[in-house]
Amino acid sequence: VFSGREIRLVARPRGNPVTEDFALAVVQYDEPAPGQVLVRNLWMSLDPGVRARMNHGPSYAPSFNVGSSLDGSAVGEVIASACEGFLPGDLVVHRAGWRELALLQPGVASSLPPRHVRPDGVPLQAHLGALGHTGFAAYVGLFETAALRPGDVVFVSAAAGAVGSVAGQLSGLRGHKVVGSAGSEAKVRHIVDNLGFDAAFNYRDGPVAEELHRVCPGGIDVYFDNVGGEHLESAIGAMRDHGRVALCGSVSTYNGDTSKGLRNEFQVVSKRLTLRGFLIADHLHMWDRFLEEVTPLVMSGQLVQRESVVDGLENAPAAFISMLAGGTLGKSLVRLVP
Ligand SMILES: NC(=O)c1ccc[n+]([C@@H]2O[C@H](COP(=O)([O-])OP(=O)(O)OC[C@H]3O[C@@H](n4cnc5c(N)ncnc54)[C@H](OP(=O)(O)O)[C@@H]3O)[C@@H](O)[C@H]2O)c1
């Protein structure tokens, strides 16, 4: 009785994905069965981690099968429900993005279960950005994984992006010196002028180690790593004793380029560094604390998040490819209903 489009993986990308790796398909949905909820997605998030899951092999979540639909974070409105606690009109954040309609089973165990969003005066899509999994990744990485301490100097990579822009601002708002890297002059200016970073550099200008030393000659205590590869090696080189690295992601490797691995791991020993990976799904006990702290910052405008928005599910693959290539600023989103 209901019909909506979804995006499927039709070929595993080799290197940078191309639009031919994706296909649109129309799916019919019956009325929800007991325990199910049918949601009309309003916004979906574009996340680099989806690229990692397009590869064959282990990732932070099962890799996508060729021929199957993609998924990822989305926010939508319940249009039919046979599940207690969910009523038509409810707004829900969930993991069944990359489609217009989503059939959810909230009672089935999941690492990131569907979550209600209450109207709170912030734009709905902020619940995919600064007040969603994106902002939460920044919060967990800084305050739990890296255990930020007073006086720490912080370095954030992909700092003009969704997670990085929040991580940098949260550090700055707590009084830390914070430096960032990004892939264009415009992004570098944005990081310093609008996001309050103390300094930033364009990693395409030269070796990351040299650029990092130029903007932060005294070294760093915490590295919030979105990028991996050369950035990670350079950050280890710039670390002071007992520094900590929060490994959030390694976007420089998702398209298959693993040629820039670590060559200086002995510095991890000699400087007694801690490198720790994290996944937000393991830290949901921090969710309420995160919202309590970050919601007022977003509502007051102290923490800003730019959005790069395209309209229509059919444009999601191209927008995703652009995001991976550095063509977007802030949180990358697809608006599914005009
Ligand atoms: N651990 C978790 O639970 C968790 C949760 C959410 C996200 N993540 C991770 O967090 C990271 C950031 O995600 P996001 O959603 O905020 O994405 P984003 O930063 O908004 O977008 C990705 C950006 O990465 C940069 N980039 C791409 N290739 C690069 C390369 N080779 N070297 C350096 N920079 C490169 C590009 O910006 P430039 O123009 O600056 O190159 C691109 O726009 C990703 O690694 C993601 O997988 C982890």
PDBQT file of the ligand as one rigid body, heavy atoms in Angstrom, charges set to zero:
ROOT
HETATM    1  N1  LIG A 401      33.807   6.391  15.701  1.00  0.00    +0.000 N 
HETATM    2  C1  LIG A 401      32.540   6.704  15.494  1.00  0.00    +0.000 C 
HETATM    3  O1  LIG A 401      31.638   6.227  16.185  1.00  0.00    +0.000 OA
HETATM    4  C2  LIG A 401      32.226   7.667  14.378  1.00  0.00    +0.000 A 
HETATM    5  C3  LIG A 401      30.957   8.247  14.259  1.00  0.00    +0.000 A 
HETATM    6  C4  LIG A 401      30.746   9.178  13.222  1.00  0.00    +0.000 A 
HETATM    7  C5  LIG A 401      31.785   9.488  12.337  1.00  0.00    +0.000 A 
HETATM    8  N2  LIG A 401      32.980   8.864  12.465  1.00  0.00    +0.000 N 
HETATM    9  C6  LIG A 401      34.113   9.206  11.588  1.00  0.00    +0.000 C 
HETATM   10  O2  LIG A 401      34.378  10.580  11.759  1.00  0.00    +0.000 OA
HETATM   11  C7  LIG A 401      35.063  11.069  10.617  1.00  0.00    +0.000 C 
HETATM   12  C8  LIG A 401      34.405  12.356  10.129  1.00  0.00    +0.000 C 
HETATM   13  O3  LIG A 401      33.096  12.066   9.685  1.00  0.00    +0.000 OA
HETATM   14  P1  LIG A 401      32.121  13.252   9.253  1.00  0.00    +0.000 P 
HETATM   15  O4  LIG A 401      30.761  12.686   9.139  1.00  0.00    +0.000 OA
HETATM   16  O5  LIG A 401      32.364  14.402  10.135  1.00  0.00    +0.000 OA
HETATM   17  O6  LIG A 401      32.650  13.571   7.777  1.00  0.00    +0.000 OA
HETATM   18  P2  LIG A 401      33.086  15.007   7.209  1.00  0.00    +0.000 P 
HETATM   19  O7  LIG A 401      34.324  15.421   7.937  1.00  0.00    +0.000 OA
HETATM   20  O8  LIG A 401      31.938  15.918   7.204  1.00  0.00    +0.000 OA
HETATM   21  O9  LIG A 401      33.450  14.636   5.703  1.00  0.00    +0.000 OA
HETATM   22  C9  LIG A 401      34.608  13.921   5.399  1.00  0.00    +0.000 C 
HETATM   23  C10 LIG A 401      35.751  14.889   5.103  1.00  0.00    +0.000 C 
HETATM   24  O10 LIG A 401      36.985  14.219   5.202  1.00  0.00    +0.000 OA
HETATM   25  C11 LIG A 401      37.947  14.940   4.463  1.00  0.00    +0.000 C 
HETATM   26  N3  LIG A 401      38.803  14.011   3.725  1.00  0.00    +0.000 N 
HETATM   27  C12 LIG A 401      38.451  13.143   2.754  1.00  0.00    +0.000 A 
HETATM   28  N4  LIG A 401      39.514  12.470   2.301  1.00  0.00    +0.000 NA
HETATM   29  C13 LIG A 401      40.571  12.932   3.012  1.00  0.00    +0.000 A 
HETATM   30  C14 LIG A 401      41.978  12.642   3.006  1.00  0.00    +0.000 A 
HETATM   31  N5  LIG A 401      42.496  11.731   2.190  1.00  0.00    +0.000 N 
HETATM   32  N6  LIG A 401      42.763  13.323   3.870  1.00  0.00    +0.000 NA
HETATM   33  C15 LIG A 401      42.258  14.243   4.712  1.00  0.00    +0.000 A 
HETATM   34  N7  LIG A 401      40.939  14.570   4.751  1.00  0.00    +0.000 NA
HETATM   35  C16 LIG A 401      40.125  13.918   3.919  1.00  0.00    +0.000 A 
HETATM   36  C17 LIG A 401      37.192  15.834   3.470  1.00  0.00    +0.000 C 
HETATM   37  O11 LIG A 401      37.337  17.205   3.847  1.00  0.00    +0.000 OA
HETATM   38  P3  LIG A 401      38.634  18.070   3.393  1.00  0.00    +0.000 P 
HETATM   39  O12 LIG A 401      38.151  19.071   2.397  1.00  0.00    +0.000 OA
HETATM   40  O13 LIG A 401      39.105  18.676   4.647  1.00  0.00    +0.000 OA
HETATM   41  O14 LIG A 401      39.606  17.099   2.779  1.00  0.00    +0.000 OA
HETATM   42  C18 LIG A 401      35.751  15.403   3.682  1.00  0.00    +0.000 C 
HETATM   43  O15 LIG A 401      34.824  16.415   3.490  1.00  0.00    +0.000 OA
HETATM   44  C19 LIG A 401      35.044   9.944   9.593  1.00  0.00    +0.000 C 
HETATM   45  O16 LIG A 401      36.291   9.286   9.630  1.00  0.00    +0.000 OA
HETATM   46  C20 LIG A 401      33.935   9.046  10.101  1.00  0.00    +0.000 C 
HETATM   47  O17 LIG A 401      34.072   7.720   9.660  1.00  0.00    +0.000 OA
HETATM   48  C21 LIG A 401      33.223   7.966  13.469  1.00  0.00    +0.000 A 
ENDROOT
TORSDOF 0
